[in-house]
Amino acid sequence: MKRRALAAGFAGALWWVAPEAHAGSVMAEVSAGASQRTWALLGDVELRKDETFLTLGYTGARLESDTALSHQLSSGVDHALSEHWLLSGLLNVGLPKTTTTALAPARPLLGLPGMSAQSGYHSLGVQLAAAYDSAGFSDLEYGLDVGLGLTRYGLRRRISVREDGRDETLFQKNEPLFLARPSLGARLLFFDKWELGLRGGVYLYSGDPLSAGQFTEEEMEQVLRRYTNAAEGRLLLRNFARRRIGELALDLSGRMLGVNALTGFPSAPALFDLKPSVTWRVSTAVRGQLSYAFTRYVPGEGYAHVVGTRWTVRLAEPFRVWASLSLQSDHPEGEAPLRSGLATLGSELTF
């Protein structure tokens, strides 16, 4: 129901501005892995002919079947200063999400009620970018871009027990985490057939993203005392912490509007990433891309490789579709590699 309401609101916003616009497009995309799911709806509307464009977007994601959905709304403007220079600005709003996890069952003989945790976060960020394109007709053309993303995350956590049919809060904490992400990109176009691209970015955090929103020693002690087998309690806490890191990593990566088969799902907060790619324009209707992405996670979390391919087919002048597939290999420090796959289907209608 919530997804349908967000999609309806998105469509209404585009309809409201479209009558005054000259042209535009609507893009829809769905990605799926073993347990991960994402879906995106993105629209562009021309406000001033060949000069200024408004972008509206919605993205939803679910990391695991028992975690809460992540929803992100975005609105941005692209403005062409000339045939060579383009300036862009984008505002992202991550809607509040909360995941409830059962931490410990009730222990009547010990006089201990059941315990659960509610963890969640919301975010607000802005992305600024400037791009230069040689915009010529020679056999060798190029483009460069630089960007900066600034985001504030509000992390919250509450641990409660249920007694006499009502919840009583034991611990509650709210803390902010700030992220700055500068990025650079470059591309070379050969003979209007081949394109080489290279893109990279670094992640600068205001605090340790691994400990942000996690249990304190006092809280862990309260959980463990409810287990006769301490190892069972520690395993639950470790799984809770890992899932919490994975949920946050998806948002911290800045990929909520770009999580597809060519970017993958990060399993931990990133330190930096690098993505080379090659694109082959087979014809005016068919284009293929092969890409590789390397992500170095924050210290102690290892790294990841993603190899992907994407093929786009223009079925008619205003309509194109694409499909992409990737293999991802995560290498946590001190653990065996984790391998996964991700597939994406998408379409775009230009009007």
RONU-80817 format. One line per field, with one value per residue: chain; x, y, z of N, C-alpha, C in turn; residue number from 1; residue in three letters. Coordinates in steps of 0.2 Angstrom, whole numbers. Each point is the difference from the previous one (the first is absolute). Layout:
BEGIN
chaine	c(A;...)
n_x	c(X;...)
n_y	c(Y;...)
n_z	c(Z;...)
ca_x	c(X;...)
ca_y	c(Y;...)
ca_z	c(Z;...)
c_x	c(X;...)
c_y	c(Y;...)
c_z	c(Z;...)
num	c(NUM;...)
residu	c(ALA;...)
This chain:
BEGIN
chaine	c(A;A;A;A;A;A;A;A;A;A;A;A;A;A;A;A;A;A;A;A;A;A;A;A;A;A;A;A;A;A;A;A;A;A;A;A;A;A;A;A;A;A;A;A;A;A;A;A;A;A;A;A;A;A;A;A;A;A;A;A;A;A;A;A;A;A;A;A;A;A;A;A;A;A;A;A;A;A;A;A;A;A;A;A;A;A;A;A;A;A;A;A;A;A;A;A;A;A;A;A;A;A;A;A;A;A;A;A;A;A;A;A;A;A;A;A;A;A;A;A;A;A;A;A;A;A;A;A;A;A;A;A;A;A;A;A;A;A;A;A;A;A;A;A;A;A;A;A;A;A;A;A;A;A;A;A;A;A;A;A;A;A;A;A;A;A;A;A;A;A;A;A;A;A;A;A;A;A;A;A;A;A;A;A;A;A;A;A;A;A;A;A;A;A;A;A;A;A;A;A;A;A;A;A;A;A;A;A;A;A;A;A;A;A;A;A;A;A;A;A;A;A;A;A;A;A;A;A;A;A;A;A;A;A;A;A;A;A;A;A;A;A;A;A;A;A;A;A;A;A;A;A;A;A;A;A;A;A;A;A;A;A;A;A;A;A;A;A;A;A;A;A;A;A;A;A;A;A;A;A;A;A;A;A;A;A;A;A;A;A;A;A;A;A;A;A;A;A;A;A;A;A;A;A;A;A;A;A;A;A;A;A;A;A;A;A;A;A;A;A;A;A;A;A;A;A;A;A;A;A;A;A;A;A;A;A;A;A;A;A;A;A;A;A;A;A;A;A;A;A;A)
n_x	c(4;5;3;-7;0;6;-2;-6;3;5;-5;-3;6;1;-6;1;6;-2;-7;5;2;6;4;0;2;-2;4;0;2;1;3;3;2;4;2;4;-4;0;-3;0;-2;2;-1;1;0;0;4;6;-2;2;-3;-6;1;-6;3;-4;2;-2;3;-2;1;1;3;-4;-3;4;2;0;-5;5;-2;1;-1;0;3;1;5;-1;5;-1;6;2;2;4;-3;0;-5;1;-6;1;-6;3;-6;3;-5;-3;5;-3;5;-5;4;-2;2;-5;-1;-6;3;-6;4;2;-6;2;-3;-3;5;-1;2;-1;2;3;-2;2;0;4;0;5;0;6;-1;6;-2;5;-3;4;-5;5;2;5;5;2;-5;-2;-1;-1;0;-2;0;-5;-1;-5;0;-6;2;-7;4;-4;0;-5;2;-5;-3;-3;-3;-4;2;5;2;5;2;5;1;2;2;1;3;3;0;5;-2;7;-3;6;-2;3;-2;1;-1;1;-2;0;0;-2;5;6;-2;6;-1;1;-2;0;0;1;0;-2;1;-5;-1;1;-1;5;2;-1;-4;6;0;-1;5;-3;-2;6;2;-5;2;7;-2;-3;7;-3;0;6;2;-6;1;6;-2;-5;4;5;-5;-3;6;1;-6;1;7;-3;-5;4;4;-6;-2;5;-1;-6;-2;-4;3;4;-4;4;0;0;-3;-5;0;2;5;4;0;0;6;0;-2;1;-2;4;-1;-2;-2;-4;0;-3;-6;-4;-1;6;1;7;0;7;-1;4;-2;5;-1;4;-2;-3;5;2;-2;7;-2;-1;-2;-2;-1;-1;-6;-1;-6;1;-7;0;-6;0;-1;-7;2;3;3;2;5;2;6;0;6;-1;6;-2;5;-4;3;4;-4;-4;2;-4;-3;-2;-6;0;-6;0;-6;0;-4;0;-4;1;-2)
n_y	c(-6;0;-5;-2;2;-3;-6;0;1;-4;-5;2;0;-5;-3;3;-2;-6;3;3;-7;0;-3;-6;-4;-6;-1;-6;-3;-7;-1;-6;-2;-4;6;3;6;3;5;3;6;2;6;2;7;2;5;0;1;-7;2;-1;-5;-2;-3;-5;-3;-6;-2;-7;-2;-7;1;-1;-6;-1;4;6;2;1;6;2;6;2;6;1;4;-1;4;1;2;-5;-1;3;4;-5;3;-3;0;-4;0;-4;-4;-3;-3;2;-5;-5;-4;-4;-1;-7;3;-1;-7;0;2;-3;-5;4;1;-3;5;-1;0;6;1;6;-2;6;3;6;3;5;0;3;0;2;2;0;1;-2;2;-4;-4;-3;-1;0;-4;5;-1;5;-2;5;-3;5;-4;3;-5;4;-4;1;-5;-1;-3;-4;-2;-5;-2;-4;-1;-6;4;-5;-3;3;5;-2;6;-4;0;6;1;7;-1;6;-1;3;1;1;0;2;2;-4;2;-4;3;-5;3;-6;3;3;-5;3;-2;3;-3;4;-3;4;-2;4;-3;5;-3;2;-7;-5;-2;-4;5;4;1;-2;-6;2;0;5;2;-2;3;5;0;0;4;1;-2;-6;0;2;-6;-2;3;-2;-6;1;2;-5;-4;2;0;-6;-2;3;-2;-6;1;2;-6;-3;3;-2;-5;3;-6;3;5;-5;-3;-3;-4;7;1;-4;-4;5;-4;6;5;4;-1;-4;3;-5;3;-4;2;-4;4;-4;5;-6;3;3;-7;-3;0;-2;-1;0;-2;3;-2;4;-3;4;-4;2;2;-6;3;0;-3;3;-5;4;-5;5;-2;4;-2;5;-1;4;-1;6;5;0;-6;-1;-6;-2;-4;-2;-2;-2;-1;-1;2;-1;3;-2;4;-6;1;-5;1;5;-4;4;0;4;0;4;2;4;6;4;5;2;5)
n_z	c(0;4;-3;0;6;1;-3;3;5;-2;-2;6;3;-4;1;6;-1;-3;2;4;-1;-3;5;0;6;0;5;-1;6;-1;6;-1;6;4;4;-4;1;-6;0;-6;1;-6;1;-6;1;-7;3;-2;-6;0;5;3;5;2;5;0;6;-1;5;-1;6;0;6;4;0;5;-5;3;-4;-4;1;-6;1;-6;-1;-7;-1;-7;-1;-7;2;-4;-6;4;4;6;4;5;3;5;2;4;1;4;-2;6;2;2;3;1;5;0;6;4;0;2;6;0;-1;-4;-1;-6;-1;-5;-4;-3;-7;0;-6;-1;-5;-1;-6;-1;-6;-2;-7;0;-7;-3;-6;-3;-6;-3;0;-3;-6;4;-2;3;4;5;6;4;6;4;5;4;4;3;5;3;5;1;4;1;6;0;6;-1;5;-1;4;2;-6;2;-5;3;-2;-2;-6;-1;-7;-1;-5;-2;-6;-1;-6;-2;-6;-1;-6;-4;-6;-5;-7;-5;-6;-3;-5;5;2;2;6;3;6;4;5;5;6;5;5;2;6;4;-1;4;-7;3;4;-5;5;3;3;6;4;3;-6;-3;6;-1;-6;1;5;-6;-1;1;-7;2;-3;2;5;1;-3;4;4;-1;0;6;2;-3;2;6;0;-2;5;5;-2;-1;5;4;-4;1;1;4;-4;2;4;-4;-5;-1;6;0;5;3;3;-1;5;-5;-2;-5;-6;-5;-6;-3;-6;-4;-4;-3;-5;1;1;-4;0;0;6;1;6;1;7;4;6;3;5;3;4;5;4;-1;-6;-3;-6;-6;-4;-5;-4;-5;-3;-4;-2;-4;0;-5;3;2;-3;3;-1;6;-1;6;0;7;1;6;1;7;2;6;2;5;4;-1;-5;-2;-6;0;-3;-5;-2;-5;-1;-5;0;-6;0;-5;1;-6;3)
ca_x	c(-4;5;3;-4;-2;6;0;-5;2;5;-3;-4;5;2;-6;-1;5;1;-3;4;6;1;1;2;0;-2;4;-2;5;0;5;-2;5;-2;-5;0;-4;0;-4;1;-4;4;-3;3;-5;3;-4;2;2;7;4;-2;-4;-2;0;-4;1;-1;4;-1;5;-1;7;-2;-7;-3;2;-5;2;3;-3;4;-2;5;-2;6;0;6;0;6;3;2;0;5;0;-7;0;-5;-1;-5;-2;-2;-3;-1;-6;1;-2;1;0;-1;4;-1;6;0;-6;-1;2;-4;3;5;-3;2;-4;3;3;0;3;-2;6;-2;4;-3;5;-1;6;0;5;2;4;2;2;3;0;4;-6;2;-1;7;0;2;-3;1;-4;3;-5;2;-6;1;-6;0;-6;-1;-4;-2;0;-4;-1;-4;-1;-6;-3;-7;-2;-7;-4;2;8;4;6;6;5;-2;5;0;6;1;6;1;4;2;3;3;1;3;-1;3;-1;3;-4;4;-3;-8;-2;2;1;3;-2;3;-4;3;-2;2;-5;3;-5;1;1;1;-7;-1;-3;-6;-6;1;-1;5;2;-5;-6;1;0;-7;-2;3;-2;-7;1;4;6;3;2;-6;-1;5;-1;-6;2;4;-4;-3;5;2;-6;-1;5;-2;-6;3;4;-3;-1;6;3;-2;-2;-7;-2;4;2;-2;5;7;3;0;-3;6;-1;2;2;6;6;1;-1;3;-4;1;-5;1;-7;1;-6;-1;-3;-4;-5;3;6;2;5;3;3;3;0;3;-2;3;-4;3;5;-2;-6;2;-1;-5;1;-6;0;-7;-1;-6;-2;-6;-3;-5;-5;-3;4;0;0;6;0;6;1;6;2;7;2;3;4;2;6;1;6;0;-6;0;-4;-7;-2;-7;-2;-6;-3;-4;-4;-2;-2;0;-5;2;-6)
ca_y	c(6;6;0;3;7;4;0;4;7;1;2;6;5;1;3;7;4;-2;4;6;-2;-2;-8;-4;-7;-4;-6;-5;-5;-5;-4;-5;-4;-5;2;7;2;7;3;7;4;6;4;6;4;6;6;4;-5;-1;4;-1;-6;-2;-7;-3;-7;-4;-7;-4;-6;-4;-4;-7;-1;2;7;5;3;7;4;6;5;5;5;3;4;1;6;0;7;1;-7;-4;0;-1;0;-5;0;-5;-1;-6;0;-7;0;-4;-7;-4;-7;-3;-7;-3;-1;-5;-2;1;-6;1;-3;5;6;5;1;0;6;1;6;4;4;4;6;4;3;6;2;4;-2;6;-3;4;-5;3;-5;4;1;0;-5;-3;-7;-1;5;-2;3;-1;3;0;1;0;-2;1;-3;0;-6;0;-7;-1;-6;-1;-7;0;-6;0;-2;2;2;6;0;5;1;-1;4;3;4;3;3;2;-2;4;-3;4;-4;3;-5;2;-4;2;-5;1;-3;-2;-1;0;-7;-3;5;-3;5;-1;4;-2;5;-2;1;4;-1;4;-5;-7;-2;-6;0;5;-4;-7;-1;2;-6;0;-3;-7;-4;-1;-5;-7;-3;-3;-6;-5;-1;7;0;1;7;4;-1;4;7;1;0;7;5;-1;2;7;2;-1;5;7;1;2;8;4;0;5;-4;-1;1;-3;-7;-5;-5;2;3;-5;2;1;-3;4;7;0;5;3;-5;1;-4;1;-3;1;0;-1;2;-4;4;5;-3;-4;2;-5;2;-5;4;-3;4;-2;4;-1;2;3;-5;-6;-3;-3;3;-4;0;-1;0;0;2;3;1;4;0;5;-4;6;7;2;-5;-5;-5;-3;-5;0;-6;0;-5;4;-4;4;-3;2;-2;-5;-5;-3;4;-1;1;1;2;5;1;6;1;7;3;7;3;7;4)
ca_z	c(0;1;-6;-5;2;-2;-7;-2;2;-5;-6;0;0;-7;-4;2;-3;-7;-5;-1;-2;-7;-1;6;-1;6;0;5;1;6;1;5;1;4;5;-1;-5;-1;-6;-1;-5;-1;-6;-2;-3;-2;2;-5;-5;-1;5;7;1;6;2;6;0;6;0;6;0;6;0;2;0;7;2;-2;-7;-1;-5;-1;-5;-3;-4;-2;-6;-4;-4;-4;-1;-7;-3;4;7;3;7;3;7;2;7;2;6;2;5;6;0;6;0;7;1;7;3;5;2;7;5;6;6;2;1;-5;-6;-7;-2;-7;-1;-5;-2;-6;-2;-6;-3;-4;-4;-6;-4;-5;-5;-6;-5;-7;-6;-6;-4;-7;-5;-2;1;7;5;7;5;7;5;7;4;7;4;7;3;7;1;7;2;6;3;7;2;5;3;0;6;2;-7;-2;-1;4;-3;4;-3;-6;-2;-7;-2;-7;-4;-6;-6;-6;-6;-6;-6;-7;-6;-6;-5;-6;-5;-6;-7;1;1;7;5;6;6;7;6;7;6;7;5;6;5;6;6;-2;-2;2;7;0;1;2;7;5;4;5;-4;-1;6;1;-5;2;6;-1;-3;4;-4;-2;-7;-4;1;-4;-7;-2;0;-6;-6;0;-1;-7;-4;1;-4;-7;-2;0;-5;-6;0;0;-6;-4;-6;0;-7;-5;2;-6;-1;-2;6;5;6;5;6;6;-3;-4;1;-7;-5;-6;-5;-7;-5;-8;-3;-7;-3;-5;-5;3;4;5;4;5;5;5;5;6;5;6;6;6;6;5;3;3;-3;-6;-6;-4;-7;-4;-7;-3;-7;-1;-7;-1;-7;-2;-4;-4;1;7;5;0;6;1;4;2;4;3;6;5;4;6;4;7;3;4;-2;-7;-5;-1;-7;-1;-7;0;-7;-1;-6;1;-6;0;-5;-1;-4)
c_x	c(4;3;-4;-2;6;1;-5;2;5;-3;-4;5;2;-5;-1;5;0;-3;4;6;0;1;2;0;-2;4;-3;5;-1;6;-1;6;-3;-6;-1;-5;0;-5;1;-5;3;-3;4;-5;4;-4;2;3;8;5;-1;-4;-1;0;-4;1;-2;3;-2;5;-1;7;-2;-8;-3;3;-5;2;3;-3;4;-4;5;-3;6;-1;7;0;6;2;1;0;6;-1;-7;1;-6;-1;-6;-1;-3;-3;-1;-6;2;-2;2;-1;0;3;-1;7;1;-8;-2;2;-4;3;6;-3;2;-5;3;3;1;4;-3;6;-3;4;-4;6;-2;7;0;6;1;5;1;3;2;0;3;-6;2;-2;6;0;2;-3;1;-4;3;-6;3;-7;2;-7;1;-6;1;-4;-2;-1;-4;0;-3;0;-5;-2;-8;-3;-8;-3;3;8;3;7;6;6;-3;6;-1;7;1;7;0;5;1;3;2;1;3;-2;3;-2;3;-4;4;-4;-8;-2;2;1;3;-2;4;-3;3;-3;3;-6;3;-6;2;1;1;-7;-1;-3;-6;-7;0;-1;6;2;-6;-6;2;0;-7;-3;2;-2;-7;1;4;6;2;2;-6;-2;5;-1;-6;3;4;-4;-4;5;1;-6;0;5;-2;-5;3;5;-3;-2;6;4;-2;-3;-7;-4;4;2;-3;5;7;3;0;-3;6;-2;2;2;6;5;1;-3;2;-4;2;-5;1;-7;1;-7;-1;-3;-4;-6;3;6;1;5;3;3;3;0;4;-2;4;-4;5;5;-4;-6;1;-2;-5;2;-7;1;-7;0;-7;-1;-7;-2;-5;-5;-4;3;-1;0;6;-1;7;0;7;1;7;2;4;4;2;5;0;7;0;-6;1;-4;-7;-2;-7;-1;-6;-2;-4;-4;-2;-3;-1;-5;2;-6;1)
c_y	c(6;1;3;7;5;1;5;8;2;2;6;6;1;3;7;4;-1;5;6;-2;-2;-7;-3;-7;-3;-7;-5;-5;-4;-4;-6;-5;-6;2;8;2;8;2;7;3;7;4;7;4;6;6;6;-3;0;3;-2;-6;-1;-7;-2;-7;-3;-7;-3;-6;-4;-5;-8;0;3;7;5;3;7;4;7;4;5;5;4;5;-1;6;0;7;1;-7;-4;-1;-1;0;-4;1;-5;0;-7;0;-8;0;-4;-7;-3;-7;-3;-7;-2;-2;-6;-2;1;-6;1;-3;5;6;6;0;-1;7;1;7;3;5;3;6;4;5;6;2;4;-3;6;-3;5;-5;4;-5;4;1;1;-5;-3;-7;-1;6;-3;4;0;3;-1;1;-1;-2;1;-3;-1;-6;1;-7;-1;-7;0;-7;0;-7;1;-3;2;3;7;0;5;1;0;5;4;5;2;3;1;-3;4;-3;5;-5;4;-6;3;-5;2;-6;2;-3;0;-1;-1;-7;-3;6;-3;5;-2;5;-2;5;-2;2;3;0;5;-4;-6;-3;-7;0;4;-4;-7;0;3;-6;-1;-4;-7;-4;-2;-6;-7;-3;-4;-7;-5;-2;7;0;1;8;4;-1;4;8;1;0;7;5;0;3;8;3;0;5;7;1;1;7;4;-1;5;-4;-1;1;-3;-7;-4;-4;2;3;-5;2;0;-4;3;7;0;5;4;-6;3;-4;2;-4;1;-1;-1;1;-4;3;6;-2;-4;2;-5;3;-5;5;-4;6;-3;5;-2;2;3;-5;-5;-3;-3;4;-4;2;-1;0;-1;2;3;1;4;0;5;-3;5;6;2;-5;-5;-4;-2;-6;0;-6;1;-5;5;-5;4;-4;3;-2;-5;-5;-2;5;-1;2;1;3;5;2;6;1;7;2;7;2;7;4;7)
c_z	c(0;-7;-6;1;-2;-8;-3;1;-5;-7;-1;0;-7;-4;1;-4;-7;-5;-2;-3;-7;-2;7;-1;7;0;6;0;6;0;5;1;4;5;-1;-6;0;-5;0;-5;0;-6;-1;-4;-2;2;-5;-6;-1;6;7;0;7;1;6;0;7;0;7;0;6;-1;2;1;7;2;-3;-7;1;-5;-1;-5;-2;-4;-2;-6;-4;-4;-4;-1;-7;-3;3;7;2;7;3;7;2;7;2;7;2;6;6;-1;7;-1;7;0;7;2;5;2;8;4;6;7;3;1;-6;-6;-7;-2;-7;-1;-7;-3;-7;-2;-5;-2;-4;-3;-6;-4;-6;-5;-5;-6;-6;-5;-6;-6;-7;-4;-3;2;8;4;7;4;7;5;7;5;8;3;7;3;8;1;8;2;7;2;7;2;6;2;0;7;1;-6;-2;0;5;-2;6;-2;-6;-2;-7;-1;-7;-3;-7;-5;-5;-5;-6;-5;-6;-5;-6;-5;-6;-5;-6;-6;1;1;7;5;6;5;6;5;6;5;6;5;7;5;6;6;-3;-2;2;7;1;0;2;8;4;4;5;-3;-1;6;2;-4;2;6;0;-4;4;-4;-2;-7;-4;0;-5;-7;-2;0;-6;-7;-1;-2;-8;-4;0;-5;-7;-3;-1;-6;-7;-1;0;-7;-5;-7;0;-6;-5;2;-5;-1;-2;6;6;7;5;6;6;-3;-4;2;-7;-5;-7;-5;-7;-4;-7;-3;-8;-3;-7;-6;3;5;5;3;5;5;4;5;5;6;6;6;6;6;6;3;4;-3;-7;-6;-4;-8;-3;-7;-3;-7;-1;-8;-1;-8;-1;-4;-5;1;7;5;-1;7;1;6;2;5;3;5;4;5;6;4;6;3;5;-1;-7;-4;-1;-8;-1;-7;0;-7;0;-6;0;-7;0;-6;0;-4;-1)
num	c(1;2;3;4;5;6;7;8;9;10;11;12;13;14;15;16;17;18;19;20;21;22;23;24;25;26;27;28;29;30;31;32;33;34;35;36;37;38;39;40;41;42;43;44;45;46;47;48;49;50;51;52;53;54;55;56;57;58;59;60;61;62;63;64;65;66;67;68;69;70;71;72;73;74;75;76;77;78;79;80;81;82;83;84;85;86;87;88;89;90;91;92;93;94;95;96;97;98;99;100;101;102;103;104;105;106;107;108;109;110;111;112;113;114;115;116;117;118;119;120;121;122;123;124;125;126;127;128;129;130;131;132;133;134;135;136;137;138;139;140;141;142;143;144;145;146;147;148;149;150;151;152;153;154;155;156;157;158;159;160;161;162;163;164;165;166;167;168;169;170;171;172;173;174;175;176;177;178;179;180;181;182;183;184;185;186;187;188;189;190;191;192;193;194;195;196;197;198;199;200;201;202;203;204;205;206;207;208;209;210;211;212;213;214;215;216;217;218;219;220;221;222;223;224;225;226;227;228;229;230;231;232;233;234;235;236;237;238;239;240;241;242;243;244;245;246;247;248;249;250;251;252;253;254;255;256;257;258;259;260;261;262;263;264;265;266;267;268;269;270;271;272;273;274;275;276;277;278;279;280;281;282;283;284;285;286;287;288;289;290;291;292;293;294;295;296;297;298;299;300;301;302;303;304;305;306;307;308;309;310;311;312;313;314;315;316;317;318;319;320;321;322;323;324;325;326;327;328;329;330;331;332;333;334;335;336;337;338;339;340;341;342;343;344;345;346;347;348;349;350;351)
residu	c(MET;LYS;ARG;ARG;ALA;LEU;ALA;ALA;GLY;PHE;ALA;GLY;ALA;LEU;TRP;TRP;VAL;ALA;PRO;GLU;ALA;HIS;ALA;GLY;SER;VAL;MET;ALA;GLU;VAL;SER;ALA;GLY;ALA;SER;GLN;ARG;THR;TRP;ALA;LEU;LEU;GLY;ASP;VAL;GLU;LEU;ARG;LYS;ASP;GLU;THR;PHE;LEU;THR;LEU;GLY;TYR;THR;GLY;ALA;ARG;LEU;GLU;SER;ASP;THR;ALA;LEU;SER;HIS;GLN;LEU;SER;SER;GLY;VAL;ASP;HIS;ALA;LEU;SER;GLU;HIS;TRP;LEU;LEU;SER;GLY;LEU;LEU;ASN;VAL;GLY;LEU;PRO;LYS;THR;THR;THR;THR;ALA;LEU;ALA;PRO;ALA;ARG;PRO;LEU;LEU;GLY;LEU;PRO;GLY;MET;SER;ALA;GLN;SER;GLY;TYR;HIS;SER;LEU;GLY;VAL;GLN;LEU;ALA;ALA;ALA;TYR;ASP;SER;ALA;GLY;PHE;SER;ASP;LEU;GLU;TYR;GLY;LEU;ASP;VAL;GLY;LEU;GLY;LEU;THR;ARG;TYR;GLY;LEU;ARG;ARG;ARG;ILE;SER;VAL;ARG;GLU;ASP;GLY;ARG;ASP;GLU;THR;LEU;PHE;GLN;LYS;ASN;GLU;PRO;LEU;PHE;LEU;ALA;ARG;PRO;SER;LEU;GLY;ALA;ARG;LEU;LEU;PHE;PHE;ASP;LYS;TRP;GLU;LEU;GLY;LEU;ARG;GLY;GLY;VAL;TYR;LEU;TYR;SER;GLY;ASP;PRO;LEU;SER;ALA;GLY;GLN;PHE;THR;GLU;GLU;GLU;MET;GLU;GLN;VAL;LEU;ARG;ARG;TYR;THR;ASN;ALA;ALA;GLU;GLY;ARG;LEU;LEU;LEU;ARG;ASN;PHE;ALA;ARG;ARG;ARG;ILE;GLY;GLU;LEU;ALA;LEU;ASP;LEU;SER;GLY;ARG;MET;LEU;GLY;VAL;ASN;ALA;LEU;THR;GLY;PHE;PRO;SER;ALA;PRO;ALA;LEU;PHE;ASP;LEU;LYS;PRO;SER;VAL;THR;TRP;ARG;VAL;SER;THR;ALA;VAL;ARG;GLY;GLN;LEU;SER;TYR;ALA;PHE;THR;ARG;TYR;VAL;PRO;GLY;GLU;GLY;TYR;ALA;HIS;VAL;VAL;GLY;THR;ARG;TRP;THR;VAL;ARG;LEU;ALA;GLU;PRO;PHE;ARG;VAL;TRP;ALA;SER;LEU;SER;LEU;GLN;SER;ASP;HIS;PRO;GLU;GLY;GLU;ALA;PRO;LEU;ARG;SER;GLY;LEU;ALA;THR;LEU;GLY;SER;GLU;LEU;THR;PHE)
